[in-house]
Amino acid sequence: MKRLALPRAAAAAAAVVVLCALSACSSGPPVPDWKMNAQSSLERTTAAYMDGRDLIEKTEFARARDQIAATGKIDLVIRAELIRCAARTAALVFDDCAGFDALRADATPADVAYANYLAGRATPADAALLPEPQRAVHAAGSDQAAASAVKGIADPLSQLVAAGALFKANRATPELIAQAIDTASDQGWRRPLLAWLNVQALRAEKAGDPTEAARIRRRIALVGTR
């Protein structure tokens, strides 16, 4: 079973705060059912969210959380909540990470730093606690450099999470927005694609370019059609 991780430069992740206890080795004792069930449900949670299927997302996450909670491992429950929050950052959702906030008292400094990063509120002190891809994005000296750092992230979900974190921090460049759109489009991720296209359309309208805005709105209408 492959490793389950928090989105990387986010995808956030992959990664990269990892649910180590959900990892499985090719040799050794059999993997407990709860690990396999939790990982599968978390993967389905993210996939459903990206496709805009809210009922499936809620059902799968509840199943994953129940499997992990049965172990009493609060650190893993916290990281599962962060995985869920990372997907929302990728789709430009600005709601608080309520599931994590309810468990913040038991979170590690690294968990808190990652949560701050997802919210676009990471501080210089948080940087050292972030996984390397996120650290590179957060530490970039300019918005252009940050956009370049995001583009260099190989994992699509991690790349979108990083872009979302920059957007929340008011550091999104036109190039970053275009890159996020391309990434979401290539993966067929309806929810984040619509979110980023709407940002692009609004920017075109504010820039006084109704022709470009109309073109983007036509694309939005196409994506929104099932």
C-alpha positions in Angstrom: 0.0 0.0 0.0 1.5 3.3 -0.9 2.1 6.1 1.6 -0.7 8.5 2.4 0.6 12.0 2.8 -0.5 15.5 3.3 -0.4 17.5 0.1 3.1 18.6 -0.7 3.7 22.2 -1.4 0.9 21.7 -0.3 -1.6 18.6 -1.6 -1.4 19.4 -0.8 -0.3 17.4 -0.9 1.5 15.2 -1.4 3.1 16.2 0.8 4.2 16.4 3.3 3.2 15.9 6.5 2.8 12.1 6.3 0.4 9.9 8.1 3.2 7.6 8.9 1.1 5.1 10.7 -1.0 4.7 7.6 2.1 3.5 5.6 2.5 -0.1 4.8 5.7 -2.0 4.0 6.1 -4.7 1.4 7.2 -7.1 4.2 6.4 -7.6 7.8 3.2 -8.3 9.6 -0.2 -7.9 7.8 -1.4 -4.3 7.6 -4.4 -3.8 10.0 -7.7 -3.3 8.3 -8.2 0.2 9.8 -5.1 1.5 8.0 -6.2 0.2 4.6 -9.8 1.3 5.1 -8.8 4.8 6.3 -6.3 5.4 3.5 -8.8 4.2 0.8 -11.6 6.4 2.3 -9.3 9.5 2.5 -8.3 9.0 -1.1 -11.9 8.8 -2.1 -12.7 11.8 0.0 -10.2 14.0 -1.9 -11.3 12.6 -5.3 -15.0 13.3 -4.5 -14.2 16.8 -3.3 -12.3 17.7 -6.4 -15.1 16.5 -8.5 -17.7 18.5 -6.5 -19.5 15.5 -5.1 -20.1 16.7 -1.6 -22.3 13.9 -0.3 -19.7 11.3 -1.2 -16.9 13.4 0.2 -18.7 13.7 3.5 -19.5 10.1 3.7 -16.0 8.9 2.9 -14.4 11.3 5.3 -16.7 10.3 8.1 -15.7 6.7 7.4 -12.0 7.4 7.4 -12.2 9.5 10.5 -14.1 6.8 12.3 -11.5 4.2 11.4 -8.7 6.4 12.7 -10.5 7.6 15.8 -11.0 3.9 16.8 -7.3 3.7 17.4 -7.2 6.7 19.8 -4.4 8.2 17.7 -5.3 11.8 17.9 -2.2 12.9 15.9 -3.5 10.9 12.9 -7.0 12.4 13.2 -5.4 15.8 13.2 -3.5 15.0 10.0 -6.6 13.6 8.3 -8.4 16.9 9.1 -5.4 18.7 7.5 -5.6 16.6 4.4 -9.3 17.6 4.1 -8.4 21.3 4.7 -5.7 21.1 2.0 -8.2 20.1 -0.6 -10.3 23.1 0.3 -7.3 25.4 0.0 -6.7 24.0 -3.5 -10.2 25.0 -4.4 -9.9 28.5 -2.9 -12.3 27.8 0.0 -11.8 30.5 2.7 -13.8 28.8 5.5 -11.9 28.0 8.7 -10.5 24.5 9.1 -13.0 23.7 11.8 -12.1 20.0 12.1 -8.5 20.9 12.8 -9.4 23.9 15.0 -11.4 21.6 17.3 -8.2 19.5 17.9 -5.6 22.4 17.9 -4.8 21.9 21.6 -3.3 18.5 20.8 -1.6 19.5 17.5 2.2 19.6 17.1 4.0 22.8 16.2 4.5 21.4 12.7 0.7 20.7 12.4 -0.1 24.3 13.4 2.5 25.6 11.0 0.9 23.6 8.2 -2.5 24.8 9.1 -1.3 28.4 9.1 0.2 27.8 5.7 -3.1 26.5 4.3 -4.9 29.5 5.6 -2.3 31.9 4.0 -1.2 33.0 7.4 2.2 31.3 7.7 4.8 33.4 9.6 8.6 33.4 9.1 8.8 31.2 12.3 6.5 28.6 10.6 8.8 28.2 7.7 11.3 25.8 9.3 8.4 23.5 10.3 7.0 23.2 6.9 7.9 20.3 4.5 10.6 21.4 1.9 8.3 22.1 -1.0 6.0 24.3 1.1 9.0 25.9 2.7 10.4 26.9 -0.7 7.1 28.5 -1.7 6.6 30.3 1.6 10.2 31.6 1.7 10.2 32.9 -1.9 11.3 36.5 -1.9 8.9 37.7 -4.5 5.5 36.7 -5.8 7.0 35.8 -9.1 9.6 33.6 -7.4 6.8 31.9 -5.4 4.9 31.2 -8.6 8.0 29.6 -10.1 8.4 27.5 -7.0 4.9 26.3 -7.3 5.4 25.4 -10.9 8.3 23.3 -10.0 6.2 21.0 -7.7 5.6 17.7 -9.5 2.5 16.5 -7.6 -0.6 18.1 -9.1 -2.5 18.3 -5.8 0.4 19.7 -3.9 0.9 22.3 -6.6 -2.7 23.4 -6.4 -2.6 23.6 -2.6 0.5 25.8 -2.8 -1.2 28.0 -5.3 -4.2 28.3 -3.0 -2.1 29.1 -0.1 -0.4 31.9 -2.1 -3.8 33.2 -3.2 -5.0 33.4 0.4 -1.9 35.3 1.3 -2.7 37.8 -1.5 0.4 36.7 -3.5 -1.2 35.2 -6.6 0.2 36.4 -9.9 -1.6 36.0 -13.3 1.0 33.3 -14.1 0.1 31.4 -10.9 -3.6 31.6 -11.7 -3.0 30.3 -15.2 -0.8 27.5 -13.9 -3.5 26.5 -11.4 -6.1 26.4 -14.1 -3.9 24.3 -16.3 -3.2 21.8 -13.5 -6.8 21.5 -12.5 -7.9 21.1 -16.1 -5.3 18.4 -16.9 -6.5 16.4 -13.9 -10.2 16.9 -14.6 -10.8 18.4 -11.2 -14.0 20.3 -11.7 -14.3 22.1 -8.3 -10.8 23.8 -8.2 -11.0 24.5 -12.0 -14.2 26.4 -11.6 -12.8 28.3 -8.6 -9.6 29.4 -10.4 -11.5 30.2 -13.7 -13.8 32.5 -11.7 -10.8 34.3 -10.3 -9.4 34.7 -13.8 -12.7 36.0 -15.1 -13.0 38.6 -12.4 -9.5 39.8 -13.0 -10.3 40.2 -16.7 -13.4 42.2 -15.9 -11.5 44.5 -13.5 -8.8 45.0 -16.1 -11.5 46.2 -18.6 -11.2 43.2 -20.9 -14.8 42.1 -21.5 -13.8 39.9 -24.5 -11.4 37.9 -22.4 -13.9 37.7 -19.5 -16.6 36.5 -21.8 -14.3 33.8 -23.2 -13.5 32.6 -19.7 -17.2 32.7 -18.7 -18.0 30.4 -21.6 -15.4 28.0 -20.4 -16.9 28.1 -16.9 -20.3 27.3 -18.3 -18.8 24.3 -20.1 -17.1 23.0 -17.0 -20.2 23.5 -14.9 -22.3 21.3 -17.3 -22.6 17.6 -16.3 
